[in-house]
Amino acid sequence: MFIEFFYKLQDVGISVSPTSFLTLHKAMASGLVNSIDDLYTAARTILVKSEKYFDLYDQVFAHIFDGAELPDVDEMALDLLAQSMLHEWLKDPKSLADALGVDEKKLNEMTPEELLDYFKQRLKDQEGRHDGGSKWIGTGGTSPVGHSGVHPGGLRVGGGSRNRSAIKVANERRYKEYSVHGILTKNSIGEALKRLRNLVPQGAKDQLNIDATIHQTIRNGGEIELVFERGIVDRLKIVLAIDNGGWSMEPHVDLVQTLFSYSKTQFKDIKTYFFHNTIYDLLWEDPARYKQAVQIKDFDKFDPDTRLIIVGDASMAPYELMSTDGSIYAFERSGRPSIEQLKFLAGYFPRAIWLNPIPANHWQYTHSINVIRAVFPMFELSLDGLEKAVQYLMSR
């Protein structure tokens, strides 16, 4: 079981060294681990080096020691269907509530995240217990996904906290928001900033360091060795374009702005613009996209070495990308469809990326995402995705 535990942690992407695993065995042999609760705490402390992996650790622990299922491709498809149901709910709550046979008021009490969990639960063909629950509903009564009884705010994953056993704690997945694969949240923004701190100037070493040159020449017994270092004047430039149009991007806009605002000290300058769905003839300096418009054709005045970062869900009707009249603004009629404007930007800025808040395992289901991915390298707006994006932006 412990060997399986080790390899399963490796399989999901947690880098557990054999040395760490032997250290865990030493702790057990020393009598420091006397229960499953001790094992949960000790193994996480010894084997997991960053909180971004805590959620994956909890999933594997629950899988090995409690038989909980790990997410698979089917679960990913289920996530997408549940998100579609959430879209329908926002458009017409009453019709969807009637179709599900539930009280609309009960759904209104839930947060969007709880609604997603509820819709996923209803989509599943359950084969387990139904102690008094209505159709497709878990144990403990007829509240929406009321596991272990009614909860005013909706679902409590993993049941009630009758005791704080390690299995219950693991099943609660308290560190879901810190997951390397999870979309960025206010709780994980600190980890995200660590990734962006790597986005620092890496210019040529063209400044002669006199003191270091003298020191190294003396060490060489008089043989001159010139020591150069990077100049502190040359700082990185960033252009950030944020999709702040429509409800699907609204939850992410403040987070994205906060993320890059905190990082301004790392850059010589960072210019922020806004757009809706995709980029046509204009980008806007004001979030309302009403007063301060900048022509895309004028972006060739920027230093080509500027890093272009576009943030958006890239989800739209095909005509919005391909049609010459795809923009909702009547004055954006240059005769060039959005896809051509995107190609212009990608061609002018050699290091340009697209950050997408939609989980990467859902991208294949949306045509517009796949079209944009063919123009820009696309990365998930998660801790892992941001780290890969930074590496790409700083590559030569």
Residue pairs with C-beta under 8 A, 6 or more apart in sequence:
1 64
1 65
2 25
4 64
5 43
5 60
5 61
5 64
6 16
6 21
8 60
8 63
8 64
9 16
9 47
9 56
9 57
9 60
10 16
12 56
12 59
12 60
12 70
13 53
13 56
13 180
14 47
14 48
14 53
14 56
14 57
14 60
15 49
16 47
16 48
20 46
20 47
21 47
23 46
24 42
24 43
24 46
24 47
27 33
27 42
27 46
28 39
28 42
32 38
32 42
33 39
33 42
36 65
36 165
36 166
36 167
37 165
37 166
39 166
40 61
40 166
40 169
40 170
41 166
43 57
43 61
44 54
44 57
44 61
47 57
48 54
48 57
50 191
51 175
51 178
51 191
52 178
52 179
52 180
52 188
52 191
52 383
52 384
53 179
53 180
54 175
54 178
54 179
55 173
55 175
55 176
55 178
55 179
55 182
56 179
56 180
56 181
58 169
58 170
58 171
58 172
58 173
58 174
58 175
59 68
59 70
59 71
59 170
59 173
60 70
61 166
61 170
62 68
62 167
62 170
62 171
63 69
63 70
65 166
65 167
65 170
66 167
66 170
66 171
68 170
68 171
73 361
76 359
76 361
76 362
78 120
78 123
78 124
79 116
79 120
79 359
79 361
79 362
80 362
80 365
81 119
81 120
81 123
82 116
82 117
82 119
82 120
82 123
83 116
83 362
85 96
85 119
85 123
86 112
86 115
86 116
86 119
88 95
88 96
89 96
89 97
89 107
89 115
89 119
90 247
93 104
93 107
93 108
94 104
97 103
97 104
97 107
98 104
100 122
101 134
101 135
102 144
106 143
106 144
107 115
107 118
107 144
109 152
109 153
109 154
110 118
110 144
110 153
110 154
110 155
111 153
111 154
112 251
114 153
114 154
114 155
115 154
117 145
117 154
117 155
117 157
118 144
118 145
118 154
118 155
121 136
121 137
121 138
121 145
121 155
122 136
122 137
122 145
124 136
126 136
126 138
128 138
129 139
130 137
130 138
130 139
131 139
131 140
132 139
132 140
132 141
132 142
133 139
133 140
133 141
133 142
133 146
134 142
137 143
137 144
137 145
137 146
138 145
138 146
138 147
139 147
139 148
140 146
140 147
140 148
140 149
140 150
141 149
141 150
143 149
143 150
143 151
143 154
144 154
144 155
145 154
145 155
146 155
147 155
147 156
147 157
147 158
147 159
147 160
148 156
148 159
148 160
149 160
157 171
157 172
157 173
158 168
158 171
158 172
158 173
159 168
159 171
161 168
176 182
177 185
177 187
177 188
178 187
178 188
178 191
178 383
179 382
179 383
180 382
180 383
180 384
181 359
181 380
181 382
181 384
182 188
182 382
182 383
183 252
183 357
183 359
183 380
183 381
183 382
184 192
184 252
184 255
184 259
184 357
184 381
184 382
184 383
184 386
185 255
186 255
188 383
189 255
189 258
189 259
189 262
191 383
192 259
192 383
192 386
193 259
193 262
193 263
195 383
195 386
195 387
195 390
196 259
196 260
196 263
196 266
196 386
196 390
197 263
197 266
198 390
198 391
198 394
199 236
199 238
199 263
199 266
199 267
199 307
199 390
199 393
199 394
200 236
200 266
201 230
201 234
201 235
201 236
202 230
202 394
203 230
203 231
203 234
204 230
205 228
205 229
205 230
206 228
206 230
206 231
207 228
207 229
207 230
207 231
208 226
208 227
208 228
209 227
209 228
209 229
212 227
212 229
213 224
213 225
213 226
213 227
216 225
216 227
217 223
217 224
217 225
235 267
235 268
235 269
236 266
236 267
236 268
236 307
237 267
237 268
237 269
237 270
237 302
237 303
237 305
237 306
237 307
238 260
238 267
238 269
238 270
238 271
238 306
238 307
238 309
239 270
239 271
239 273
239 299
239 302
239 306
239 307
239 308
239 309
239 349
240 260
240 270
240 271
240 272
240 273
240 309
240 311
241 272
241 273
241 274
241 275
241 279
241 283
241 308
241 309
241 310
241 311
241 312
242 253
242 256
242 257
242 272
242 273
242 274
242 275
242 311
242 312
243 249
243 274
243 275
243 276
243 277
243 278
243 310
243 311
243 312
243 313
244 250
244 253
244 274
244 275
244 276
244 287
244 289
245 274
245 275
245 276
245 277
245 289
246 276
246 277
248 313
248 315
249 312
249 313
249 357
252 311
252 357
252 381
253 287
256 311
256 355
256 381
257 272
260 270
260 272
263 270
264 270
272 285
273 283
273 284
273 285
273 294
274 283
274 284
274 285
274 286
274 287
274 289
275 282
275 283
275 284
275 289
275 312
276 289
276 328
277 312
277 315
277 316
277 320
278 312
278 314
278 316
278 320
278 321
278 326
278 338
278 342
278 368
278 372
279 296
279 310
279 338
279 341
279 342
279 345
280 296
280 326
280 327
280 329
280 332
280 334
280 338
280 341
281 295
281 296
281 297
281 327
281 332
281 333
281 334
281 336
281 341
282 293
282 294
282 295
282 296
282 329
282 332
283 293
283 294
283 296
284 290
284 291
284 292
284 293
284 294
285 292
285 293
285 294
286 292
296 341
296 344
296 345
299 345
299 348
300 348
302 348
302 349
304 348
304 349
304 350
305 350
305 351
306 349
307 349
307 351
307 352
307 353
307 393
308 345
308 349
308 351
308 352
308 353
309 352
309 353
309 355
309 389
309 393
310 352
310 353
310 354
310 355
310 376
311 354
311 355
311 356
311 357
311 381
312 354
312 355
312 356
313 356
313 357
313 358
313 369
314 354
314 356
314 358
314 366
314 368
314 369
314 372
314 373
314 378
315 358
315 366
315 368
315 369
316 368
317 368
318 367
318 368
318 371
319 326
320 326
320 338
320 368
321 337
321 338
321 339
321 342
321 368
321 371
321 372
322 337
322 338
322 339
323 337
324 333
324 334
324 335
324 336
324 337
325 333
326 337
326 338
327 333
327 338
339 371
339 375
342 372
342 375
342 376
343 375
345 352
346 352
346 375
346 376
351 392
351 393
351 395
352 376
352 377
353 376
353 377
353 378
353 379
353 389
353 392
353 393
354 372
354 373
354 376
354 377
354 378
354 379
355 378
355 379
355 380
355 381
355 385
355 386
355 389
356 363
356 369
356 378
356 379
356 380
356 381
357 380
357 381
358 366
358 369
358 380
359 380
359 382
360 380
360 385
363 369
363 370
363 373
363 378
364 370
369 378
372 378
377 389
377 392
379 385
379 386
379 388
379 389
379 392
